[in-house]
Each structure stands twice: as structure tokens, then as C-alpha cells.
Amino acid sequence: MLVEVALPAVVVVYVASSIIYLARLVLGPTVPDRVLALDALSLDLAVFLVVLSLMLNKPVMAFTVIPLVLWIYAVDIYVSKYLEAKEMGE
């Protein structure tokens, strides 16, 4: 009962935060700002997929989060290595 009331409110919050993250992704003045916005947007998408699987009562949908989270981690590692090598001049 509480889940049915709380989940639509959570969805509204996640949509609002996704819009803010998209604005930061497009308008971000530096590369780290954009990477942070992409990271936050991707993690919000992962949580949103879990919330959606709860709303629709389909637990199989939650398994799609695992590759998404691994992709987020890989992007973070790749960008951090790129930024570190760029600063070192290599």
C-alpha cells in the first residue's frame, strides 16, 4: 500500500533530477563536470529501472541494471585515465 503511494512520487523526483543532470551534461564548462553529470544520470537511470520494476511487479527488469552499472564504472575508469594522462603530458 505504501509502495503504491510512494513510487509515483519517487518517479517524479528522478525525472526532475534527470532533467537537471542533462542540463549539466550539455552546459558543463569542463570535462569533469560533464563526466560527473553522465555518471549521476546513469546511476539515476539504474535506480529508476529498479523502481520501475517494482512498480510493474516485474523483477526480471532489475537485472538490466547490472550491465548499466558496469558500463558506468568502465566509463569512469576510462575518463579518469584519460584525464590523468592528459595532465601528465603523456
N, C-alpha and C positions, 0 to 999 in steps of 0.2 A: 504494500500500500504506500509506504513512504517512498519507495523507489519510483513508483509511477508518478509521484508528485515532484520529486527532486530531479529526476533525469532531464525533463524538458528545460528546467532552469539551468542545469549544467551545460546543456547543449547551447543555449543562448550565450552563456559566458564564453564557451570555447569558440563560437563563431565570432564574437566580438574581439577576442584576443587574436584570432587568426587574421582578422582584418588589420589590426594594429601591426602584427608581425609582417604582413605583406607590404604594408606601407614602409616599414623599416627596411625590408629587403630591397625594395625598389629605390628608396630615397637615401639609404645608408651612405654616409660620406666616406667610410673606409671599408676595406675588405673584411676586417674582423667584425665590424658591425653587421655586415650582410651575412657572414657565416653564423654569427650568433642568432640572427633573425631566422635563418634557414633551419638551424638546429632547434630553436624553440618551436617553430612552426611544424617541423616534422614530429617532434615529441608530442605536441598538442594533437596532431593528426593521429598518432598512435593511441593516445588516451581516448580521443573521440571515437576511434574504431572499437575500442573496448566498451565504451559507454553505449555505442550503437548496438553492439552485440548483446548487451544486457537489455536494452530497450526492446529489441526484436526477439529476444529469447533464443538466440542462435549462437551457442558458444563456439561453434566452428569458426566464426568470423574473427574471434580473438586470436587465432593462430596466424592471421595475416600480419599481426603486429611484430612478430619475431623477425622476419626479413627486413621490415621497415626500420626497426631499432638497430639492427646490424648495419644497415646502409647508413644510418645517421652516424654511427660510430666510425665507419670507414671514411666517410666524408670529413669528419673532424680530424682524424689522423692524417689524411691526405693534405688538408689545408694547413694544419699545423706544421707538417714537414715542409710544405712549400714556403710558408712564411718564415720559418726558421732558416732555411737555406737562402732565402732572398736577403734576410738581414745579415747573414754571414758573408754574403758576396760570392757564394759558390754556385 
